Amino acid sequence: MSGEGRPVEQAPAGAAPAELGDGVPKMRVFLWRYFRRYVPQATLAVVATAIFAVSTVTLLALFRPILSDVLQADREDLEGPAAVLLEQEDEEDSEPGRFEEAFGFHVDLDEVFETQLTRLEVALGVDSENNVWFLPVLFMVVFMMRSLAAFANGYLFQILGLGATNDLRNDLYERILNQSSSFYSDHPSGELISRVGNDISVMQNAVTNRLLDLFQQSVTLVLLIWYLLSTHFRLALICLVLVPVVAYPIVRFGKGMRKTSHRSQERLAELSNLVAEAVRGHRVVKAFGMEGFELARFCEATARHLKVKLKAQLLTYASSPVVETLAAAGATAFLVYAGHTVRTGELTPAQVVQFLTNLLMLYDPVRKLNKVNLILQEALAAAHRVESIMHLPNPIEDAPDAVELAPVREEIAFEKVSFAYDSTAVLQGIDLAIRHGEVVALVGVSGAGKSTLVNLLPRYFDPTEGQVSIDGTDLRGVTLRSLRAQIGIVTQDTVLFNDTIRNNIAYGRSDLPLEQVRAAARAGYADEFIETAPEGYDAVIGESGLKLSGGQRQRLAIARALLKDPPILILDEATSHLDSESEALVQKALQNLMAGRTALVIAHRLSTVQRADRILVMESGRVIEEGNHEQLLEAGGVYRRLYDLQFRDGES
C-alpha cells in the first residue's frame, strides 16, 4: 500500500505523549526554523536585556551613596561596634577573599560601581556639595534607561513571538490544506480547528509574554546573585542554600502542568469537534429532536474539560504559595542570622538593609521565572501537538521530477488498478480506458467502489496497485496543480462558502469581470434566481449556502465548474438530493457542462445516465457489466435488475 488508507497512530485521548519530556531538543530544532527569521530583533532584544539587568543592579548600588551622601548617613553618625567595623572595612575585608577562593576570581561590584561613579563625578566636575542633586538625578537617569530597555525588550519580543507564531500558523494551515483525503478522515475538523486556533495561541502567549521574562529575569537574577555574593559572601551562601529547595517544587509543578495542559488541549479539541458536528448537522439534530442529546454530550465534554482545567489551575495557584512559603522561611532564617551578627558587631544595620533590599529584588525574578516555567510547559505541550501535525507524511505530493500535464488529447486509462483502505479491498484489478470527449457513467449499489474510482483521477488517493494515466503519462509523475486544473467536480454535497454569489462562482478569481461570471451562471441555469435576489450577485449566501435551496446550490456549483472550463468532468451524484423540478433544471445545466468534455458520472438514479456513451456496472470493486443503456437492458443482468427496481412503479 501507498500508506494512503492507513490510520495515523494517536495517543489515547487525554494521555500526554511519552516523548513530551524527551523530545525537547527535537522541539527546539522545529521551533528554531521559525525564530531564526527574526535574528536581528532577537539580537537587539539581547542588548536591551543586558541594559535592563545592568540598570537594575546599578539602581541597587546607588542606594548606598544616596544614603551616605544625600541623606547624610555619614560614618561619624554611627556609634558602637558598627562604627568600629566600618573603620576596619577599609583595611581588611574577608568576604571578597572567600568569593575569590570559591570562584577563582574576584569582582567586587560595589568597588567597580564606586570607581565608575567617581570617574563620572570628576568628568562632570561634581563635588560633594553637588551630590545632593547629582545622585538623585543619576538615579532618575538610570531608572529611565531601565524603563526604556524594558520597553524595547518587550516590543522586540512581541515582534519575535507574534511573527514566528504567525509564520507557524500559516505553515500549519498550508500543511493541513495540502494533506491527502485520508488525513481528513483521521483528524476531525474540530481537532484541526483547535490546532490552528487554540494551540498556536497558547504558544503565542508563551513566546510574546513569558519568553521575555525568561531572558530578562534570568540575566537580572544572575547579576543580582553576583552582587549579593560580592557584598557578603558567607551570608549570601546561607541565603542561597535554599535555592535547590525552592527549585525542586518548581520543576515538579512544571512537569505536572505540561501533562495537564496536554489533556486540557485534547478536551478543547473534543469540544470544538462536537460544536462543528452539531452546527453542520443542525437539520438532522432538529429533525430527530436530539437537541437535548447533543447538549448532554456537550455538557459531558465540558465537564471533562473543566476537570482538567481546574487541575491546571490548582497547579498554577499552588505553586506560588509553596515557593513563597519557602522564600519566607529563608527570609526568617536570614533575619535571625542578621540580628545575631548585628549584635556581635559583624554587620551594621545599613549593610543589613542593603543586603535585604538585594534579597527582596531577587524575589521578583524568581517569582516570574516560576510562572514562566508553568506557561512554557503548557506551550511545549501545544507545540508538540502542532509539530505532530506538521510532521505527518503526505503520500499525495508532487514527485521531485514531476512535469506539467498537457490537456487530455486521447484517453484516460486505469490500468490494473486496485485500492484498499487498510486491509479492506475497495477496488480490484480495474482496467478502463475513457476516450477523449466520452461520457462514462458508473452505477451500482452503495459501497461498490464508484466514488473511490473517480477519486483516483484527481489524486485524492493513489492506487495501491496499478496506475492511472492521461495520454500515457502516469498521474504520479505530473504536478498536482496542472492535473487538478484540468478537472471540474460537482458532488452531491455541494461545497459553497459564506461569501457572495459572485465570489462563489468565480472562486479564487476575483479579477474576472462580472459579465463572464454571469455567462457561466446563465449556462448553469442559475442566473434567473440570482437576478431575483435583492442584492443579485453580491448577495451573501451564508455558511455552506444555507440561504439557498438544494437545486440552487447545485446550479451554483455547476456554474463554478463551467467558469473553470475544465476538459475533464466528474459528477458524483449531482442530482441525488433534488426534487423533480430542480432535477430537470440541473440536468439541463449538466448537459451544457458536459458538452465537449470527457466526463465520469456517478448516479443512483438511472434516468440521469441513460444518455451516457458508456455505462459501467460496478460490484465489490469490480466492473461486472459494460455497455450503453439499451445494450445493458437487453443483457438482463444487474443493470436490468436495478432499472426494474427504480421504474417498475412508473418512477422516472
For each residue, the residues with C-beta under 8 A, 3 or more apart:
1: 4 5 6 420 464
2: 395 461 462 463 464
3: 6 393 395
4: 1 180 181 182 395 396 461 462 464
5: 1 182 419 420 421 422 461
6: 1 3 182 422
7: 186 422
8: 183 186 187 392
9:
10:
11: 15 16 17
12: 15
13: 266 270
14: 263 266 267 304 308
15: 11 12 262 263
16: 11 20 258 259 262 263 381
17: 11 20 262 384 388
18: 22
19: 22 23 26 384
20: 16 17 23 258 259 262 380 381 384
21: 24 255 258
22: 18 19
23: 19 20 26 27 384
24: 21 27 28 380
25: 28 29
26: 19 23 29 30
27: 23 24 30 31 380 383 384 387
28: 24 25 31 32
29: 25 26 32 33
30: 26 27 33 383 387 390
31: 27 28 34 35 164 383
32: 28 29 35 36
33: 29 30 36
34: 31 37 164 165 167 168 171
35: 31 32 38 42 160 164
36: 32 33 39
37: 34 163 164 167
38: 35 41 42 159 160 163 164
39: 36 42 43
40: 43 44
41: 38 44 45 156 159 160 163
42: 35 38 39 45 46 156 160
43: 39 40 46 47
44: 40 41 47 48 152 156
45: 41 42 48 49 152 153 156 157 160 212 215
46: 42 43 49 50 215
47: 43 44 50 51
48: 44 45 51 52 149 150 152 153 156
49: 45 46 52 53 149 153 215 216 219
50: 46 47 53 54 219
51: 47 48 54 55 145 146 149
52: 48 49 55 56 146 149 150 153 216 219 220
53: 49 50 56 57 216 219 220 222 223
54: 50 51 57 58 223
55: 51 52 58 59 142 143 145 146 149
56: 52 53 59 60 146 220 223 224 361
57: 53 54 60 61 109 220 223 224 227
58: 54 55 61 62 113 142
59: 55 56 62 63 139 142 143 146
60: 56 57 63 224 227 354 357 358 361
61: 57 58 64 109 110 113 227
62: 58 59 65 66 135 138 139 142
63: 59 60 66 67 354 357
64: 61 67 68 110 350 354
65: 62 68 69 70 114 117 131 135
66: 62 63 69 70 71 135 136 139
67: 63 64 70 71 73 350
68: 64 65 71 72 73 74 75
69: 65 66 72 128 131 132 135
70: 65 66 67 131 132 135 136
71: 66 67 68
72: 68 69 77
73: 67 68 77 350
74: 68 77 78
75: 68 78 83 86 87
76:
77: 72 73 74
78: 74 75 82 83 86 348
79: 82 83
80: 83 84 345
81: 84 85 344 345
82: 78 79 85 86 342 345 347 348 349 350
83: 75 78 79 80 86 87
84: 80 81 87 88 345
85: 81 82 88 89 345 346 347 348
86: 75 78 82 83 89 348
87: 75 83 84 90 91
88: 84 85 91 92
89: 85 86 92 93
90: 87
91: 87 88
92: 88 89
93: 89 96 97
94: 97 98
95: 98 99 231 232 233 234
96: 93 99 100 106 108 230 233
97: 93 94 100 101 106
98: 94 95 101 102 233 234
99: 95 96 102 103 106 229 230 233
100: 96 97 103 104 105 106
101: 97 98
102: 98 99 233
103: 99 100 106
104: 100
105: 100
106: 96 97 99 100 103 230
107: 112 226 230
108: 96 111 112 230
109: 57 61 112 113 226 227 230 231
110: 61 64 113 114 227 230 231
111: 108 114 115
112: 107 108 109 115 116
113: 58 61 109 110 116 117
114: 65 110 111 117 118
115: 111 112 118 119
116: 112 113 119 120
117: 65 113 114 120 121
118: 114 115 121 122
119: 115 116 122 123
120: 116 117 123 124 126 138
121: 117 118 124 126 127 131 134
122: 118 119 125 126
123: 119 120
124: 120 121 134
125: 122
126: 120 121 122 130 131 134
127: 121 130 131
128: 69 131
129: 132
130: 126 127 133 134
131: 65 69 70 121 126 127 128 134 135
132: 69 70 129 135 136
133: 130 136 137
134: 121 124 126 130 131 137 138
135: 62 65 66 69 70 131 132 138 139
136: 66 70 132 133 139 140
137: 133 134 140 141
138: 62 120 134 135 141 142
139: 59 62 66 135 136 142 143
140: 136 137 143 144
141: 137 138 144 145
142: 55 58 59 62 138 139 145 146
143: 55 59 139 140 146 147
144: 140 141 147 148
145: 51 55 141 142 148 149
146: 51 52 55 56 59 142 143 149 150
147: 143 144 150 151
148: 144 145 151 152
149: 48 49 51 52 55 145 146 152 153
150: 48 52 146 147 153 154 216
151: 147 148 154 155
152: 44 45 48 148 149 155 156
153: 45 48 49 52 149 150 156 157 212 216
154: 150 151 157 158 212
155: 151 152 158 159
156: 41 42 44 45 48 152 153 159 160
157: 45 153 154 160 161 207 208 211 212 215
158: 154 155 161 162 208
159: 38 41 155 156 162 163
160: 35 38 41 42 45 156 157 163 164 207 211
161: 157 158 164 165 204 207 208 209 211
162: 158 159 165 166 204 207 208
163: 37 38 41 159 160 166 167
164: 31 34 35 37 38 160 161 167 168 207
165: 34 161 162 168 169 200 203 204 207 208
166: 162 163 169 170 204
167: 34 37 163 164 170 171
168: 34 164 165 171 172 200 203 386
169: 165 166 172 173 196 200
170: 166 167 173 174
171: 34 167 168 174 175 390
172: 168 169 175 176 195 196 200 386 389 390
173: 169 170 176 177 196
174: 170 171 177 178
175: 171 172 178 179 389 390 392 394
176: 172 173 179 183 192 195 196 389
177: 173 174
178: 174 175 394 397
179: 175 176 183 184 392 394 396
180: 4 183 394 395 396 460 461
181: 4 184 185 396 455 460 461
182: 4 5 6 185 186 421 461
183: 8 176 179 180 186 187 392 394
184: 179 181 187 189
185: 181 182
186: 7 8 182 183
187: 8 183 184 191 192 389
188: 191 192 269 273 276 277
189: 184 192 193 273 276
190: 193 194 269 270 271 272 273 274 275 276 277
191: 187 188 194 195 269 272 273
192: 176 187 188 189 195 196 389
193: 189 190 196 197 272 276
194: 190 191 197 198 199 265 268 269 272
195: 172 176 191 192 198 199 200 269 385 386 389
196: 169 172 173 176 192 193 199 200
197: 193 194 200 201 272
198: 194 195 201 202 265 268 269 272 382
199: 194 195 196 202 203 265 382 383 385 386
200: 165 168 169 172 195 196 197 203 204 382 386
201: 197 198 204 205
202: 198 199 205 206 261 265 378 379 382
203: 165 168 199 200 206 207 379 382 383 386
204: 161 162 165 166 200 201 207 208
205: 201 202 208 209 210 375 379
206: 202 203 209 210 211 375 376 378 379
207: 157 160 161 162 164 165 203 204 210 211 379
208: 157 158 161 162 165 204 205 211 212
209: 161 205 206 212 213 375
210: 205 206 207 213 214 371 372 375 376 379
211: 157 160 161 206 207 208 214 215 372 376
212: 45 153 154 157 208 209 215 216
213: 209 210 216 217 368 369 371 372
214: 210 211 217 218 369 372 376
215: 45 46 49 157 211 212 218 219
216: 49 52 53 150 153 212 213 219 220
217: 213 214 220 221 364 365 368 369 372
218: 214 215 221 222 365 369
219: 49 50 52 53 215 216 222 223
220: 52 53 56 57 216 217 223 224 365
221: 217 218 224 225 362 365 366 369
222: 53 218 219 225 226
223: 53 54 56 57 219 220 226 227
224: 56 57 60 220 221 227 228 358 361 362 365
225: 221 222 228 229 236 240 362
226: 107 109 222 223 229 230
227: 57 60 61 109 110 223 224 230 231 358
228: 224 225 231 232 236 239 240 355 358 359 362
229: 99 225 226 233 236 237 240
230: 96 99 106 107 108 109 110 226 227 233
231: 95 109 110 227 228 236 351 354 355 358
232: 95 228 235 236 347 351 355
233: 95 96 98 99 102 229 230 236 237
234: 95 98 237 238
235: 232 238 239 334 337 338 341 347 355
236: 225 228 229 231 232 233 239 240
237: 229 233 234 240 241
238: 234 235 241 333 334 337
239: 228 235 236 242 330 333 334 359
240: 225 228 229 236 237 243
241: 237 238 244
242: 239 245 246 326 327 329 330 333
243: 240 246 247
244: 241 247 248
245: 242 248 326
246: 242 243 249 250 323 326 327 330 366
247: 243 244 250 251
248: 244 245 251 252
249: 246 252 253 319 322 323 326
250: 246 247 253 254 319 323 369 370 373
251: 247 248 254 255 373
252: 248 249 255 256
253: 249 250 256 257 315 318 319 322 370 373 374
254: 250 251 257 258 373 374 376 377
255: 21 251 252 258 259 377
256: 252 253 259 260 315
257: 253 254 260 261 312 315 316 374 377 378
258: 16 20 21 254 255 261 262 377 378 380 381
259: 16 20 255 256 262 263 381
260: 256 257 263 264 308 311 312 315
261: 202 257 258 264 265 312 377 378 381 382
262: 15 16 17 20 258 259 265 266 381 384 385
263: 14 15 16 259 260 266 267 308
264: 260 261 267 268 305 308 309 312
265: 194 198 199 202 261 262 268 269 381 382 385
266: 13 14 262 263 269 270
267: 14 263 264 270 271 301 304 305 308
268: 194 198 264 265 271 272 305
269: 188 190 191 194 195 198 265 266 272 273
270: 13 190 266 267 273 274 301 304 305
271: 190 267 268 274 275 298 301 302 305
272: 190 191 193 194 197 198 268 269 275 276
273: 188 189 190 191 269 270 276 277
274: 190 270 271 277 278 294 297 298 301
275: 190 271 272 278 279 298
276: 188 189 190 193 272 273 279 280
277: 188 190 273 274 280 281
278: 274 275 281 282 285 294 298
279: 275 276 282 543
280: 276 277 544
281: 277 278 284 285
282: 278 279 285 286
283: 286 287
284: 281 287 288 290
285: 278 281 282 288 290 291 294
286: 282 283 289 290 291
287: 283 284
288: 284 285
289: 286 292
290: 284 285 286 293 294
291: 285 286 294 295
292: 289 295 296
293: 290 296 297
294: 274 278 285 290 291 297 298
295: 291 292 298 299
296: 292 293 299 300
297: 274 293 294 300 301
298: 271 274 275 278 294 295 301 302
299: 295 296 302 303
300: 296 297 303 304
301: 267 270 271 274 297 298 304 305
302: 271 298 299 305 306
303: 299 300 306 307
304: 14 267 270 300 301 307 308
305: 264 267 268 270 271 301 302 308 309
306: 302 303 309 310
307: 303 304 310 311
308: 14 260 263 264 267 304 305 311 312
309: 264 305 306 312 313
310: 306 307 313 314
311: 260 307 308 314 315
312: 257 260 261 264 308 309 315 316 378
313: 309 310 316 317
314: 310 311 317 318
315: 253 256 257 260 311 312 318 319 374
316: 257 312 313 319 320 374
317: 313 314 320 321
318: 253 314 315 321 322
319: 249 250 253 315 316 322 323 370 374
320: 316 317 323 324 367 370
321: 317 318 324 325
322: 249 253 318 319 325 326
323: 246 249 250 319 320 326 327 366 367 370
324: 320 321 327 328 367
325: 321 322 328 329
326: 242 245 246 249 322 323 329 330
327: 242 246 323 324 330 331 363 366
328: 324 325 331 332
329: 242 325 326 332 333
330: 239 242 246 326 327 333 334
331: 327 328 334 335 359
332: 328 329 335 336
333: 238 239 242 329 330 336 337
334: 235 238 239 330 331 337 338 356 359
335: 331 332 338 339
336: 332 333 339 340
337: 235 238 333 334 340 341
338: 235 334 335 341 342 347 352 355 356
339: 335 336 342 343
340: 336 337 343 344
341: 235 337 338 344 346 347 352
342: 82 338 339 345 346 347 348 349 352
343: 339 340
344: 81 340 341
345: 80 81 82 84 85 342
346: 85 341 342
347: 82 85 232 235 338 341 342 351 352 355
348: 78 82 85 86 342 351 352
349: 82 342 352 353
350: 64 67 73 82 353 354
351: 231 232 347 348 354 355
352: 338 341 342 347 348 349 355 356
353: 349 350 356 357
354: 60 63 64 231 350 351 357 358
355: 228 231 232 235 338 347 351 352 358 359
356: 334 338 352 353 359 360
357: 60 63 353 354 360 361
358: 60 224 227 228 231 354 355 361 362
359: 228 239 331 334 355 356 362 363
360: 356 357 363
361: 56 60 224 357 358 364
362: 221 224 225 228 358 359 365 366
363: 327 359 360 366 367
364: 217 361 367 368
365: 217 218 220 221 224 362 368 369
366: 221 246 323 327 362 363 369 370
367: 320 323 324 363 364 370 371
368: 213 217 364 365 371 372
369: 213 214 217 218 221 250 365 366 372 373
370: 250 253 319 320 323 366 367 373 374
371: 210 213 367 368 374 375
372: 210 211 213 214 217 368 369 375 376
373: 250 251 253 254 369 370 376 377
374: 253 254 257 315 316 319 370 371 377 378
375: 205 206 209 210 371 372 378 379
376: 206 210 211 214 254 372 373 379 380
377: 254 255 257 258 261 373 374 380 381
378: 202 206 257 258 261 312 374 375 381 382
379: 202 203 205 206 207 210 375 376 382 383
380: 20 24 27 258 376 377 383 384
381: 16 20 258 259 261 262 265 377 378 384 385
382: 198 199 200 202 203 261 265 378 379 385 386
383: 27 30 31 199 203 379 380 386 387
384: 17 19 20 23 27 262 380 381 387 388
385: 195 199 262 265 381 382 388 389
386: 168 172 195 199 200 203 382 383 389 390
387: 27 30 383 384 390 391
388: 17 384 385 391 392
389: 172 175 176 187 192 195 385 386 392
390: 30 171 172 175 386 387
391: 387 388
392: 8 175 179 183 388 389
393: 3
394: 175 178 179 180 183 397
395: 2 3 4 180 462
396: 4 179 180 181 459 460 461 462 480
397: 178 394 480
398: 402 479 480
399: 402 476 477
400:
401: 477
402: 398 399 477 478 479
403: 473 477 478 479
404: 478 479 482
405: 470 473 475 478 479 482 483 486
406: 409 471
407: 486 567
408: 411 412 436 470 471 486 567 568 598
409: 406 436 471
410: 435 436 471 472
411: 408 433 434 435 436 470 471
412: 408 433 434 457 468 469 470 568 598
413: 432 433 434 468 469 470 472
414: 417 430 431 432 433 453 456 466 468
415: 431 466 467 468 469
416: 429 430 431 465 466 467
417: 414 427 429 430 431 432 453 456 463 465 466 467 468
418: 425 427 428 429 430 463 464 465 466 621
419: 5 425 426 427 449 452 456 461 463 464 465 621
420: 1 5 423 424 425 426 427 464
421: 5 182 424 426
422: 5 6 7
423: 420
424: 420 421
425: 418 419 420 428 621
426: 419 420 421 449 452 621
427: 417 418 419 420 430 449 452 453 463 621 622
428: 418 425 620 621 622
429: 416 417 418 466 622
430: 414 416 417 418 427 453 466 621 622 623
431: 414 415 416 417
432: 413 414 417 440 616 623
433: 411 412 413 414
434: 411 412 413 438 440 598 600
435: 410 411 438 598
436: 408 409 410 411 598
437: 596 597 598
438: 434 435 598 599 613 614
439: 594 598 599 601 611 612 613 614
440: 432 434 599 600 601 612 613 614 615 616
441: 601 602 603 609 612 614 615 616
442: 450 453 454 600 601 602 603 615 616 618
443: 450 602 603 604 606 609 615 616 617 618 639 642
444: 448 449 450 617 618 619 638 642
445: 448 619
446:
447:
448: 444 445 618 619 620 621
449: 419 426 427 444 452 453 618 620 621 622
450: 442 443 444 453 454 602 618
451: 454 455 572 602
452: 419 426 427 449 455 456 461
453: 414 417 427 430 442 449 450 456 618
454: 442 450 451 457 570 572 600 602
455: 181 451 452 458 460 461
456: 414 417 419 452 453 459 460 461 462 463 468
457: 412 454 468 475 487 568 570 600
458: 455 483 484 487 489 570
459: 396 456 462 475 476 480 483 484
460: 180 181 396 455 456
461: 2 4 5 180 181 182 396 419 452 455 456
462: 2 4 395 396 456 459 476
463: 2 417 418 419 427 456 466 467 468
464: 1 2 4 418 419 420
465: 416 417 418 419
466: 414 415 416 417 418 429 430 463
467: 415 416 417 463 474 475 476
468: 412 413 414 415 417 456 457 463 474 475
469: 412 413 415 472 473 474 475
470: 405 408 411 412 413 473 475 478 483
471: 406 408 409 410 411
472: 410 413 469
473: 403 405 469 470 477 478
474: 467 468 469 477 478
475: 405 457 459 467 468 469 470 478 483
476: 399 459 462 467
477: 399 401 402 403 473 474
478: 402 403 404 405 470 473 474 475 482 483
479: 398 402 403 404 405 482 483
480: 396 397 398 459 483 484
481: 484 485
482: 404 405 478 479 485 486
483: 405 458 459 470 475 478 479 480 486 487
484: 458 459 480 481 487
485: 481 482 566
486: 405 407 408 482 483 566 567 568
487: 457 458 483 484 566 568 569 570
488: 561 564 565 566 568 569 570 593 597
489: 458 561 569 570 571 572
490: 494 554 557 558 561 569 570 571 572 574 590 593
491: 494 495 557 572 573 574
492: 572 573 574 576 577
493:
494: 490 491 545 550 553 554 556 557
495: 491 544 557
496: 504 541 544 545 548 553 556 557
497: 503 504 507
498: 540 541 542 543 544
499: 503 504 540 541
500: 503 504 535 537 538 539 540 541
501: 504 505 530 533 536 537 538 539 541 556
502: 505 506 514 517 537 538
503: 497 499 500 506 507 510
504: 496 497 499 500 501 507 541 545 556 560
505: 501 502 517 520 521 526 556 559 560 563
506: 502 503 509 510 512 517 560 563
507: 497 503 504 560
508:
509: 506 512 563
510: 503 506
511:
512: 506 509 516 517 563
513: 516 517
514: 502 517 518 537
515: 518 519
516: 512 513 519 520 563
517: 502 505 506 512 513 514 520 521 537 559 563
518: 514 515 521 522 527 537
519: 515 516 522 523
520: 505 516 517 523 524 559 560 562 563
521: 505 517 518 524 526 527 530 537 555 556 559
522: 518 519 525 526 527
523: 519 520 559 562 589 592 593
524: 520 521 527 555 556 558 559 562 589 592 593
525: 522 528 555 558 585 586 588 589
526: 505 521 522 529 530 552 555 556 558 559 589
527: 518 521 522 524 530 531
528: 525 531 532
529: 526 532 533 552 555
530: 501 521 526 527 533 536 537 539
531: 527 528 536
532: 528 529
533: 501 529 530 536 539
534: 539
535: 500 538 539 540
536: 501 530 531 533 539
537: 500 501 502 514 517 518 521 530
538: 500 501 502 535
539: 500 501 530 533 534 535 536 547
540: 498 499 500 535 547
541: 496 498 499 500 501 504 545 546 547 548 556
542: 498 545 546 547
543: 279 498 546
544: 280 495 496 498
545: 494 496 504 541 542 548 552 553 556
546: 541 542 543
547: 539 540 541 542
548: 496 541 545 552 553 556
549: 552 553 582
550: 494 553 554 577 578 582
551: 554 555 578 579 581 582 583 585 586
552: 526 529 545 548 549 555 556
553: 494 496 545 548 549 550 556 557
554: 490 494 550 551 557 558 574 575 578 582 586 589
555: 521 524 525 526 529 551 552 558 559 585 586 589
556: 494 496 501 504 505 521 524 526 541 545 548 552 553 559 560
557: 490 491 494 495 496 553 554 560 561 574
558: 490 524 525 526 554 555 561 562 574 586 589 590 593
559: 505 517 520 521 523 524 526 555 556 562 563 589
560: 504 505 506 507 520 556 557 563 564
561: 488 489 490 557 558 564 566 569 593
562: 520 523 524 558 559 565 592 593
563: 505 506 509 512 516 517 520 559 560
564: 488 560 561
565: 488 562
566: 485 486 487 488 561 569 597
567: 407 408 486 597 598
568: 408 412 457 486 487 488 597 598 599 600
569: 487 488 489 490 561 566 593 594 597 598 599 600
570: 454 457 458 487 488 489 490 599 600 602
571: 489 490 574 590 594 599 600 601 602 603
572: 451 454 489 490 491 492 602
573: 491 492 576 577 602 603 604
574: 490 491 492 554 557 558 571 586 590 601 603
575: 554 578 583 586 587 590 603 605 608
576: 492 573 603 604 605
577: 492 550 573
578: 550 551 554 575 582 583 586
579: 551 582 583
580: 583 584
581: 551 584 585
582: 549 550 551 554 578 579 585 586
583: 551 575 578 579 580 586 587 608
584: 580 581 587 588
585: 525 551 555 581 582 588 589
586: 525 551 554 555 558 574 575 578 582 583 589 590
587: 575 583 584 590 591 608
588: 525 584 585 591 592
589: 523 524 525 526 554 555 558 559 585 586 592 593
590: 490 558 571 574 575 586 587 593 594
591: 587 588 594 595
592: 523 524 562 588 589 595
593: 488 490 523 524 558 561 562 569 589 590 597
594: 439 569 571 590 591 597 599 601
595: 591 592
596: 437
597: 437 488 566 567 568 569 593 594
598: 408 412 434 435 436 437 438 439 567 568 569
599: 438 439 440 568 569 570 571 594
600: 434 440 442 454 457 568 569 570 571
601: 439 440 441 442 571 574 594 608 609 612
602: 441 442 443 450 451 454 570 571 572 573
603: 441 442 443 571 573 574 575 576 606 608 609
604: 443 573 576
605: 575 576 608 609 646
606: 443 603 609 610 639 642 643 646 647
607: 610 646 652
608: 575 583 587 601 603 605
609: 441 443 601 603 605 606 612 615 629
610: 606 607 629
611: 439 629
612: 439 440 441 601 609 615 628 629
613: 438 439 440 628
614: 438 439 440 441 626 627 628
615: 440 441 442 443 609 612 625 626 627 628 629 632 639
616: 432 440 441 442 443 623 625 626
617: 443 444 623 624 625 626 632 637 638 639 642
618: 442 443 444 448 449 450 453 621 622 623 624
619: 444 445 448 622 624 638
620: 428 448 449
621: 418 419 425 426 427 428 430 448 449 618
622: 427 428 429 430 449 618 619
623: 430 432 616 617 618 626
624: 617 618 619 637 638
625: 615 616 617 632 635 637 638 639
626: 614 615 616 617 623
627: 614 615 631 632 635
628: 612 613 614 615 631 632
629: 609 610 611 612 615 632 633
630: 633 634
631: 627 628 634 635
632: 615 617 625 627 628 629 635 637 639 640
633: 629 630 636 639 640 643
634: 630 631
635: 625 627 631 632 639 640
636: 633 640
637: 617 624 625 632 640 641
638: 444 617 619 624 625 641 642
639: 443 606 615 617 625 632 633 635 642 643
640: 632 633 635 636 637 643 644
641: 637 638 644 645
642: 443 444 606 617 638 639 645 646
643: 606 633 639 640 646 647
644: 640 641 647 648
645: 641 642 648
646: 605 606 607 642 643 651
647: 606 643 644 650 651 652
648: 644 645
649:
650: 647
651: 646 647
652: 607 647
